[in-house]
Amino acid sequence: MQRATTPVSLQRLIYRNYLKSALIPMLAIEIVLLTLYFSINLYISSRNQATLLQEVQNNLLTIITSEAHSINTQLGEVAHLTGVLQRAQETFFAHPDGCRLPNGPPRLERHPNGAYYKTEDNGGASLYYAATTPIGEAEQHKALCSEELDPLFQAIVETNLIVTQAYLNTADAMNRLYPFLHDAAALFGPSWDVNELTFYYEADAAHNPQRQAVWTSAYLDPAGAGWVISSIAPIYRGDVLEGVTGLDVTIDKLIRHVLDLDLSWDATPFLIDRDGTILAMPPRIEQVFGLRELLEHDYTAPLGMTHSKPDAYNILRSKNPNFRTGMLEFFSSGQHLLELQIGKTQYVLLQQHISQTGWRLMVLVNQSRILAPITALRDLSNRIGYAAIGVLIGFYIGFFLVLLMSVRRLADRIVSPLQALSAATSNLGQRLDQRRLQPVGIEEVDQLSHNFNEMTSALDERTTQLIAAELARQAKERETRTLTRMANTDLLTEVYNRRKIETVLNRLINNLNTTGEPFGLILCDIDHFKSVNDQYGHLAGDQVLIELSRLLRAQLRRGDAVGRWGGEEFMIVCPYIDQMGAEQTAEKLRSSIAEHTFSMVGTATASFGVALAQRGEAHDALVERADAALYAAKAAGRNCVRLSV
């Protein structure tokens, strides 16, 4: 049977155990501890190095994964916009008879070198026809009527920060480029062969049989924008390749914020294309690979060739066979991390794939830079250990003598207040009305007791105040949300009321006048709504209004706004849209209403009037044009869409 241990007081325990702990055993323990200290210090240093390397790898991989995802998302948006351009231009070539000039008639002339070009900037794109192309009636018509593509070019370039140019290159050597290129005929020269240009042949039938948007390799932009890539798509009329459209993305704009990242451990990011060519790198990478980034270019020659980076910038073609083999295996393995040696320096290299273009975002970090703090800490720990040996010997001799005289007196003074404080703190979680602790003459313990007394008093008061304040705040928020919704919403249909939709309309008019942001206005009126009320009653009419408002909201884009203009008439405001888009939106709404079965009255139709806002146009004039288009739709037999002229 195990013998029960007799409890002893803290006072007696302190005194008795100190006497048992003689100076010699204490010194012996310290010698053992110091020996363990040096051994453990060496072991921990090795383990810390491995752990730090893993932490660095994880940290940097997380950063480049996030940055690669951001780049991929931006490139995906550009590819989507390329598809928008492709569809708009295929529509243009499929209907060559119409001719809309959004910026007025352009001035087209012959250049002294024989090229046919647009001489003045009318707010749209530049136009160039090679001198080798005979300019007949069909070519003049194409040069003139392709002006209707300019608003879409402008909207895409000016709303996407990484897109620098939008263009159309046709099979008969016509180029339409936005922003406007002054004196395009002189810059392009008398002729060029579009079939030899990267941003043309990579989208033709041989290279892109799927007719989808694709990305080119990096090349030197002939219009002077530096190193760029293009998202390009073919433009077909039936099985005839009419041309290639594209959007240029400047690599510097796309990657600059990544190269400027201030990463820990002096880690340095750089960008490599799918073939292993370095696309963008900061000065530190230039030093490692012995290269110099191509930042200055000569654009004096005619813009008829595609320039790529030389083989010296391709790390998969390095003259060092070991480095070349390691990089080839790293590329093909799909792994994220590689430890490699360049010269006499050991590096850690991490990569993340960018699926849109097949690029690799990489980070290079000097391994010795990572381990420097661990090495310094290990050396410092050893020096501290050596100093501790000498100090401890003298310390314990004096410590033993002094402590022997004061230990009993100190034990008496410490135990009593500690017991009182321990009892008070153990009940703090259950109750706040604690009995106040009294001073005992030890400054730190008395201060601790005083702080504890103040804390318990303040805690009760603040808890009560916080609860009351939080309840009041929640009630205020609920009241504010309810009042805001009631002030801006039509109570029957739950869309914007007339006051709110007019506020939205006025804001967009101001934006149009200041920043040029386009928008369309659509007025919708339910056909024969009075007969619905007469035949089925006003409750049925209200239900029709409710269902129609839900149909409108379901078909509109996220940024569009719909409001009840009055009675059975609704107003729809569509930001960032051209006239064709506004008309297509109205037609989609009209079709969905005509195909819908209303719960109480069966079928119903609606008529639509569409107007594209014009700069400087007053609110009433814009509404009047949309209203006139609505009346034209009514006059045309209802259940149709009419545009404002």
C-alpha positions in Angstrom: 0.0 0.0 0.0 1.4 3.4 -1.0 2.1 5.7 1.8 0.2 9.0 1.8 2.2 12.2 1.4 1.9 14.6 4.2 1.2 18.2 2.9 3.6 20.8 4.0 3.4 24.6 4.0 5.1 26.7 1.3 7.1 28.4 4.0 8.6 25.2 5.3 9.0 23.8 1.8 11.1 26.8 0.7 13.4 26.6 3.7 13.8 22.9 3.9 14.5 22.3 0.2 17.0 25.1 0.1 19.0 23.5 2.9 18.9 20.2 1.1 20.1 21.9 -2.1 23.8 22.4 -1.2 26.1 24.4 -3.3 28.0 21.4 -4.7 24.9 19.6 -6.0 23.7 22.9 -7.5 27.0 23.4 -9.3 27.0 19.8 -10.5 23.6 20.3 -12.0 24.6 23.5 -13.7 27.6 21.7 -15.3 25.3 19.0 -16.6 22.9 21.6 -17.8 25.6 23.6 -19.6 26.8 20.4 -21.3 23.2 19.7 -22.4 22.9 23.3 -23.4 25.7 23.2 -25.9 24.5 19.8 -27.3 20.9 20.9 -27.6 22.0 24.3 -29.0 23.8 22.4 -31.9 20.8 20.1 -32.4 18.2 23.0 -32.3 20.3 25.0 -34.7 20.2 22.2 -37.2 16.5 21.7 -36.8 15.8 25.4 -37.0 17.7 25.6 -40.3 15.5 22.9 -41.8 12.3 24.4 -40.3 13.2 27.9 -41.5 13.9 26.6 -45.0 10.5 24.9 -45.0 8.8 28.0 -43.7 10.5 30.2 -46.3 9.4 27.8 -49.0 5.8 27.7 -47.8 5.7 31.5 -47.3 7.1 32.4 -50.7 5.0 29.7 -52.5 1.9 31.2 -50.9 2.8 34.6 -52.2 3.6 33.6 -55.8 0.5 31.3 -55.9 -1.6 34.4 -55.0 0.2 36.6 -57.5 0.1 33.9 -60.3 -3.7 33.6 -59.6 -4.1 37.3 -59.9 -2.2 37.5 -63.2 -4.1 34.5 -64.5 -7.4 36.2 -63.6 -6.5 39.4 -65.4 -5.4 37.5 -68.5 -8.6 35.5 -68.4 -10.6 38.7 -68.4 -8.6 40.0 -71.4 -9.3 36.7 -73.3 -13.0 37.1 -72.6 -12.9 40.6 -74.0 -11.2 39.3 -77.1 -14.1 37.0 -77.6 -16.4 40.0 -77.3 -14.4 41.8 -80.0 -14.5 38.6 -82.2 -18.2 38.3 -82.1 -18.8 42.1 -82.7 -16.4 42.0 -85.7 -17.9 38.8 -87.2 -21.3 40.5 -87.0 -19.8 43.5 -88.8 -18.4 41.4 -91.7 -21.6 39.3 -91.9 -23.6 42.5 -92.5 -21.4 44.7 -94.7 -24.2 46.9 -96.1 -24.9 49.0 -92.9 -22.6 51.9 -92.1 -22.7 53.7 -88.8 -20.1 56.4 -88.1 -20.1 57.0 -84.3 -17.3 59.7 -84.5 -18.4 61.3 -87.7 -17.0 60.8 -91.2 -13.2 60.1 -91.1 -10.7 61.8 -93.3 -9.0 59.1 -95.5 -6.2 59.9 -97.9 -3.3 58.5 -99.9 0.1 58.9 -98.3 3.1 59.9 -100.5 4.4 56.3 -100.0 1.2 55.0 -101.5 -0.5 53.7 -98.3 -4.2 54.6 -97.7 -4.7 55.9 -94.2 -6.7 58.0 -91.7 -5.1 61.4 -91.4 -6.8 62.9 -88.3 -7.8 61.6 -84.9 -11.6 61.9 -84.6 -11.7 60.1 -81.3 -11.6 56.6 -82.7 -8.9 54.2 -84.0 -6.3 54.8 -86.7 -6.7 53.2 -90.1 -4.0 51.9 -92.5 -4.1 50.1 -95.8 -0.9 48.9 -97.4 0.0 50.5 -100.7 0.1 46.9 -102.3 -3.7 46.6 -101.8 -5.7 48.2 -104.6 -8.2 50.5 -103.0 -11.5 50.0 -104.7 -15.1 50.6 -103.7 -15.1 47.6 -101.4 -11.9 48.6 -99.7 -13.1 52.1 -99.2 -16.4 50.9 -97.8 -14.5 48.6 -95.3 -12.2 51.4 -94.2 -15.1 53.8 -93.7 -17.7 51.5 -92.1 -15.3 49.7 -89.8 -15.4 53.0 -87.8 -18.4 51.5 -86.1 -16.0 49.1 -84.2 -14.2 52.0 -82.6 -16.5 52.5 -79.6 -16.0 48.9 -78.5 -12.3 49.2 -79.0 -12.3 52.4 -76.8 -14.5 50.9 -74.1 -12.2 47.9 -73.7 -8.9 49.8 -73.7 -10.0 52.5 -71.4 -11.7 50.3 -68.8 -9.0 47.6 -68.5 -5.7 48.8 -67.0 -3.5 46.2 -68.5 -4.8 46.5 -72.1 -2.8 49.0 -74.1 -4.2 48.5 -77.6 -7.1 46.9 -79.5 -6.8 46.2 -83.2 -8.1 44.5 -86.3 -5.7 43.2 -89.0 -7.4 42.0 -92.2 -6.2 39.6 -94.8 -5.9 42.4 -97.4 -3.4 44.3 -95.2 -5.8 46.7 -93.5 -5.0 47.7 -89.9 -7.4 49.4 -87.5 -5.7 50.3 -84.2 -6.9 52.0 -81.0 -5.6 54.3 -79.5 -5.1 56.4 -82.6 -1.7 56.0 -84.1 -0.6 59.3 -85.7 0.9 59.2 -89.2 0.2 55.4 -89.3 1.2 55.3 -93.0 4.7 56.5 -92.3 5.2 54.2 -89.3 3.9 51.1 -91.0 5.6 51.9 -94.3 4.2 51.3 -97.8 3.5 47.6 -97.3 3.6 44.7 -94.9 2.7 41.0 -95.0 0.3 40.3 -92.2 0.8 36.5 -92.6 4.4 37.0 -91.2 3.3 38.7 -88.0 3.0 36.8 -84.8 -0.3 38.6 -83.9 -1.8 37.4 -87.2 -0.5 33.9 -88.2 -1.0 32.4 -84.7 -4.8 32.9 -85.2 -5.1 31.7 -88.8 -6.8 28.4 -89.8 -3.5 26.4 -89.6 -2.6 27.5 -86.1 -6.0 28.0 -84.6 -8.6 25.6 -86.1 -10.9 26.0 -83.1 -11.3 29.7 -83.9 -11.0 30.7 -80.2 -9.1 33.4 -78.5 -5.4 32.4 -78.0 -2.3 34.1 -76.6 0.8 34.9 -78.6 4.4 34.6 -77.4 6.0 37.8 -76.1 7.2 40.1 -78.8 8.4 43.7 -79.2 5.3 45.8 -80.0 5.7 47.5 -83.4 3.7 50.5 -82.2 6.2 51.3 -79.4 4.5 49.8 -76.3 7.5 47.6 -75.3 7.3 43.9 -74.7 3.8 42.7 -75.0 1.6 39.6 -75.6 -1.6 39.6 -77.5 -4.9 37.8 -77.0 -5.9 37.2 -80.6 -8.9 35.6 -82.3 -9.7 35.0 -85.9 -12.6 36.8 -87.7 -14.5 34.6 -90.1 -17.3 35.2 -92.5 -18.5 31.7 -93.1 -15.3 29.8 -93.8 -13.4 32.9 -95.1 -10.8 34.3 -92.8 -11.5 38.0 -93.0 -8.8 39.0 -90.4 -7.6 38.8 -86.9 -8.6 40.9 -83.9 -6.6 41.3 -80.7 -5.8 43.0 -77.5 -2.3 43.9 -76.5 -1.2 43.5 -72.8 2.1 45.2 -71.8 4.1 42.7 -69.8 5.6 45.5 -67.7 2.2 46.8 -66.5 1.1 43.2 -65.8 4.1 42.1 -63.8 5.6 45.4 -62.4 3.9 45.3 -59.0 5.1 41.7 -58.6 8.8 42.6 -59.5 8.6 45.5 -57.0 7.4 43.3 -54.1 9.7 43.7 -51.1 9.9 40.0 -50.1 11.6 38.6 -47.0 15.0 37.1 -47.2 15.8 39.2 -50.3 13.8 36.8 -52.4 13.5 37.9 -56.0 10.6 37.2 -58.4 10.8 36.9 -62.1 8.6 35.8 -65.0 9.4 33.1 -67.6 7.3 32.1 -70.7 6.2 28.6 -71.7 9.4 28.1 -73.7 11.7 29.1 -70.9 12.5 32.7 -72.0 12.8 35.3 -69.2 10.0 37.9 -69.9 10.6 40.2 -66.9 13.2 40.4 -64.2 14.6 42.9 -61.6 18.3 43.9 -61.4 19.1 41.2 -58.9 18.1 38.4 -61.3 20.1 40.2 -64.0 23.2 39.8 -61.8 22.5 36.1 -61.0 22.1 35.1 -64.7 24.6 37.6 -66.1 21.9 39.2 -68.3 20.6 42.8 -68.8 16.9 43.4 -69.3 16.0 44.8 -72.7 14.5 48.1 -71.7 15.5 50.4 -74.6 14.3 49.6 -78.2 14.7 51.1 -81.6 11.4 51.8 -83.3 12.8 53.7 -86.3 12.3 50.9 -88.8 8.9 50.3 -90.4 6.5 48.2 -88.3 6.6 45.1 -90.4 8.5 42.5 -88.3 7.9 40.6 -85.1 10.9 40.8 -82.7 11.4 38.2 -79.9 14.0 38.0 -77.2 17.3 36.3 -78.1 18.2 32.8 -77.0 20.5 34.1 -74.3 17.4 34.9 -72.3 16.1 31.3 -72.4 17.2 29.4 -69.3 16.3 26.1 -70.9 19.1 26.7 -73.4 21.8 27.6 -70.9 25.4 26.8 -71.9 25.8 25.2 -68.4 24.7 21.6 -69.0 24.0 20.8 -65.3 21.9 23.9 -64.9 20.1 23.3 -68.2 19.3 19.7 -67.3 18.1 20.7 -63.9 15.8 23.4 -65.3 14.4 21.1 -68.0 13.5 18.5 -65.3 12.0 21.2 -63.1 9.8 22.5 -65.9 8.5 19.0 -66.8 8.1 17.7 -63.3 5.3 20.0 -62.3 6.9 20.5 -58.8 6.9 23.8 -57.1 10.5 23.8 -55.5 14.0 23.2 -56.7 17.3 23.6 -54.8 20.1 24.4 -57.3 23.6 25.8 -57.4 24.5 28.8 -59.7 28.3 29.3 -59.7 29.3 28.7 -56.1 26.1 29.9 -54.5 23.3 27.6 -53.4 19.7 28.9 -54.2 16.1 27.9 -53.6 13.9 28.3 -56.7 10.1 28.2 -56.5 7.6 28.3 -59.4 3.9 28.6 -60.0 2.1 28.0 -63.3 -0.1 30.6 -65.0 -2.5 28.5 -67.0 -3.8 31.2 -69.4 -0.4 31.6 -71.1 1.7 28.7 -69.8 4.0 31.1 -68.1 5.9 30.4 -64.8 6.1 33.0 -62.0 9.4 32.1 -60.2 11.1 33.3 -57.0 14.8 32.9 -56.4 16.3 33.2 -52.9 19.9 32.8 -51.7 20.0 29.9 -49.2 22.7 31.5 -47.1 20.6 34.6 -46.7 17.8 32.5 -45.3 20.1 30.7 -42.8 22.1 33.8 -41.7 19.9 34.5 -38.6 20.2 30.9 -37.5 24.0 30.9 -37.9 24.3 34.1 -35.9 22.0 32.9 -33.2 24.0 29.7 -32.8 27.3 31.5 -32.4 25.8 33.9 -29.9 24.3 31.1 -27.9 27.7 29.4 -27.7 29.4 32.6 -26.5 26.7 33.0 -23.8 27.2 29.5 -22.7 31.0 30.0 -22.2 30.4 33.2 -20.2 27.7 31.5 -18.1 30.2 28.9 -16.9 32.5 31.5 -15.2 29.6 33.6 -13.9 27.8 30.7 -12.3 30.8 29.5 -10.3 31.1 32.8 -8.4 27.4 33.4 -8.3 26.4 30.3 -6.5 29.0 30.8 -3.7 27.7 34.2 -2.8 24.1 33.2 -3.6 24.2 30.3 -1.1 25.4 32.5 1.8 23.1 35.4 1.2 20.0 33.3 0.6 20.5 31.2 3.7 20.0 34.3 5.9 17.0 35.7 4.1 15.1 32.7 2.9 13.0 32.2 6.1 12.0 35.8 6.4 11.1 36.0 2.8 9.1 32.9 2.9 6.9 34.3 5.6 6.1 37.5 3.7 5.5 35.8 0.4 3.1 33.0 1.4 0.4 35.0 3.1 -0.5 37.5 0.2 -0.1 34.8 -2.4 -2.6 32.6 -0.7 -5.1 35.5 -0.6 -4.5 36.5 -4.2 -4.8 32.8 -5.3 -8.2 32.5 -3.6 -9.5 35.7 -5.2 -8.3 34.9 -8.7 -9.7 31.4 -8.6 -13.3 32.8 -8.1 -13.0 35.6 -10.6 -14.6 33.6 -13.4 -17.7 32.9 -11.3 -18.5 36.2 -9.6 -17.6 39.8 -9.8 -18.4 41.0 -6.3 -15.0 40.0 -4.9 -13.9 41.0 -1.4 -11.2 43.6 -1.6 -7.6 42.5 -1.0 -5.7 44.3 1.7 -2.1 45.6 1.4 0.7 43.5 3.0 3.7 45.8 2.7 5.3 44.2 -0.5 5.2 46.8 -3.2 4.7 44.5 -6.2 2.2 42.3 -4.4 0.3 45.3 -3.1 0.2 46.8 -6.6 -1.0 43.5 -7.9 -3.8 43.4 -5.3 -4.7 47.0 -6.0 -4.9 46.3 -9.7 -7.0 43.3 -9.1 -9.5 45.3 -6.9 -9.7 48.0 -9.6 -10.2 45.5 -12.4 -13.1 43.7 -10.7 -14.9 47.0 -10.1 -14.4 48.3 -13.6 -15.3 44.9 -15.2 -18.8 44.9 -13.8 -19.5 48.5 -14.8 -18.0 48.1 -18.3 -19.8 44.9 -19.0 -23.1 46.5 -18.2 -22.3 49.6 -20.4 -21.2 47.4 -23.3 -24.3 45.3 -23.3 -26.5 48.4 -23.3 -24.5 50.1 -26.0 -24.5 47.0 -28.3 -28.3 46.6 -27.9 -28.8 50.3 -28.8 -26.5 50.1 -31.8 -28.3 47.0 -33.2 -31.6 48.6 -32.9 -30.4 51.8 -34.6 -28.9 49.7 -37.5 -32.2 47.9 -38.0 -34.1 51.2 -38.0 -31.7 52.8 -40.5 -31.9 49.8 -42.9 -35.7 49.8 -42.8 -36.0 53.5 -43.5 -33.5 53.4 -46.3 -35.2 50.5 -48.0 -38.6 52.2 -47.7 -37.3 55.5 -49.0 -35.8 54.0 -52.1 -38.1 51.1 -53.0 -41.5 50.9 -54.6 -43.5 49.0 -52.0 -45.5 46.9 -54.5 -42.8 45.7 -56.9 -39.7 46.0 -54.6 -37.7 47.7 -57.4 -36.5 51.3 -57.1 -39.1 54.0 -56.8 -39.2 56.9 -59.2 -37.2 59.2 -56.9 -34.4 56.6 -56.5 -34.2 55.7 -60.2 -34.0 59.4 -61.1 -31.1 59.7 -58.7 -29.3 56.8 -60.4 -30.1 58.4 -63.8 -28.7 61.8 -62.8 -25.5 60.2 -61.4 -24.8 58.4 -64.7 -25.5 61.6 -66.7 -22.9 63.3 -64.5 -20.4 60.5 -65.0 -21.0 60.6 -68.8 -20.3 64.3 -68.9 -17.2 64.1 -66.7 -15.5 60.8 -67.6 -17.3 59.7 -70.7 -18.8 56.5 -69.2 -21.5 55.4 -71.6 -24.9 54.2 -70.6 -28.3 53.3 -72.1 -31.9 54.2 -71.0 -34.8 51.8 -71.6 -38.4 52.5 -70.9 -40.8 49.6 -70.7 -44.6 49.8 -70.8 -47.0 46.9 -70.3 -49.3 46.6 -73.4 -53.1 47.0 -72.8 -52.6 47.1 -69.0 -55.9 48.9 -68.5 -57.7 46.0 -70.0 -56.0 43.7 -67.5 -57.3 45.8 -64.6 -60.8 46.0 -66.2 -61.0 42.3 -67.0 -59.3 40.7 -64.0 -59.3 43.4 -61.3 -56.7 45.6 -59.7 -55.3 42.7 -57.6 -54.5 40.8 -60.8 -52.9 43.9 -62.2 -50.8 44.3 -59.1 -49.7 40.7 -59.5 -48.7 41.3 -63.1 -46.6 44.3 -62.0 -44.9 42.2 -59.3 -44.1 39.3 -61.7 -42.9 41.6 -64.4 -40.5 43.4 -62.1 -39.0 40.1 -61.0 -38.6 39.1 -64.7 -36.7 42.4 -65.4 -34.4 42.0 -62.4 -33.6 38.4 -63.3 -32.6 39.3 -66.9 -30.4 42.4 -66.1 -26.7 42.6 -65.3 -25.4 43.2 -61.8 -24.7 46.9 -62.4 -28.0 47.6 -64.2 -30.8 49.4 -62.3 -34.6 49.1 -62.7 -37.3 51.3 -61.2 -41.0 51.9 -61.4 -41.4 55.0 -63.4 -45.2 55.2 -62.9 -48.2 53.0 -63.2 -47.3 50.1 -65.5 -44.2 51.8 -66.9 -40.6 50.9 -65.8 -37.3 52.6 -66.4 -34.1 50.5 -66.8 -30.6 52.2 -66.7 -27.7 50.2 -68.1 -24.1 51.5 -67.4 -21.1 50.8 -69.7 -23.2 49.7 -72.7 -23.3 50.8 -76.3 -26.5 51.2 -78.5 -26.3 47.6 -79.8 -25.9 46.2 -76.3 -28.9 48.3 -75.0 -31.0 47.2 -77.9 -30.1 43.5 -77.3 -30.9 44.0 -73.6 -34.3 45.4 -74.4 -35.1 42.6 -76.9 -34.1 40.0 -74.3 -36.4 41.6 -71.7 -39.3 41.8 -74.3 -38.9 38.1 -75.3 -38.8 36.9 -71.7 -42.0 38.8 -70.9 -43.8 37.5 -74.0 -42.8 33.9 -73.1 -43.8 34.2 -69.5 -47.1 32.9 -68.2 -48.4 35.3 -65.5 -50.1 33.5 -62.6 -53.5 35.3 -62.8 -53.9 36.6 -66.3 -51.9 34.2 -68.5 -49.8 36.0 -71.1 -48.9 39.6 -71.5 -46.5 41.7 -73.6 -44.6 44.9 -73.2 -43.2 47.6 -75.5 -39.7 49.1 -75.1 -38.1 52.4 -76.0 -34.2 52.6 -76.0 -32.0 55.6 -76.0 -28.2 55.8 -75.6 -27.2 58.8 -73.5 -25.2 61.6 -75.2 -22.7 63.9 -73.7 -24.1 67.2 -72.6 -27.7 66.0 -73.0 -30.1 67.1 -70.3 -32.0 64.6 -68.1 -35.4 65.6 -69.6 -34.1 65.4 -73.2 -32.8 61.9 -72.7 -36.0 60.7 -71.1 -38.0 62.3 -73.8 -36.0 60.5 -76.5 -36.6 57.1 -74.8 -40.3 58.0 -74.3 -40.5 58.9 -78.0 -39.0 55.5 -78.9 -41.5 53.8 -76.6 -44.4 55.5 -78.4 -42.9 54.4 -81.7 -42.9 50.8 -80.4 -46.6 51.3 -79.4 -47.4 52.7 -82.8 -45.7 49.8 -84.5 -48.1 47.3 -83.0 -46.7 46.9 -79.5 -44.6 44.0 -78.2 -41.5 45.3 -79.9 -38.3 47.4 -79.3 -37.6 50.8 -80.9 -34.4 52.8 -80.8 -34.2 56.6 -80.3 -32.9 58.3 -83.4 
